[in-house]
């Protein structure tokens, strides 16, 4: 089968060769008939059926069973080189972020077990939430939801998605963590709403989505490492500036719906603010949220607040989604430029 795939016309060539060989058998049979004189000058050498079959088999082997041209497999040298470059870039990024933002490390000699357990549980819920969003978005896309969503009024989509997202999020926040059923039901509803909004991303190439996910995990992982090992409450002051930055990013994202198409330069600037400014803002939110999670872990250990990992995971989910969307757009733009 693999040979037929590599050489799609080989079977047809073989079938064209077989009748020629069998015609030898037919000609020999008629020439050897007792009703016709056997003349050595005008008759060809009689061929036995066994010889004809052997010749046809050789013809079949020459056409169909020829050694196929070797298929060039993946260049392992380039793959290893890319992996080394990727690992070097990731390691250098972590080192640079750690040197720039994390000069003052924790003074308590490391992360206490309660904080480590709390943070790991939040990361687990974040990964579970992102997985729910991915599976639900894929299912909605296959059902045709993406086409219906893109045909709707954009203002209706924005308003409806914001209302449902904020409603599900605040419902989750205000539910007591001891009420597991309601808590996780609202949390799952929040994730499904995000999946419904993000399902049109499934029109993108799976390779781009996979790379964007990998880059998002790498970026958030390196920033989370800095936040977890930095001095306690060192970056909690970033909350106010980051809120101002996210407001600016949100306004720039709405600019294409308000500004006319003739304002090309303004639209380019607003797109750059939304893309690159949003990447920086939500990277800062990742740093802020990790330190906020550890602060809440210390408060929960003292009994001042209840331990609620679901609420904490929503913040990291939103950071992940916003960074992921921008990574997809950056990779898509890069692919279009390379064509």
Secondary structure, 3 states (H helix, E strand, C coil): CHHHHHCCCHHHHHHHHHHHHHHHHHHHHHHCCCCCCCCCCCCCCCCCHHHHHHHHHHHHHHHCCCCCCCCCCCCHHHHHHHHHHHHHHHHHHHHHHHHHHCCCECCCCCCCHHHHHHHHHHHHHHHHHHHHHHHHHHHHHHCCHHHHHHCCCHHHHHHHHHHHHHHHHHHHHCCCCCCHHHHHHHHHHHHHHHHHHHHHHHHCCHHHHHHHHHHHHHHHHHHHHHHHHECCCCCCCHHHHHHHHHHHHHHHHHHHHHCCCCCHHHHHHHHHHHHHHHHHHHHHHHHHHHHHHHHHHHHHHCCCCCCCHHHHHHHHHHHHHHHHHHHHHHHHHHHHHHC
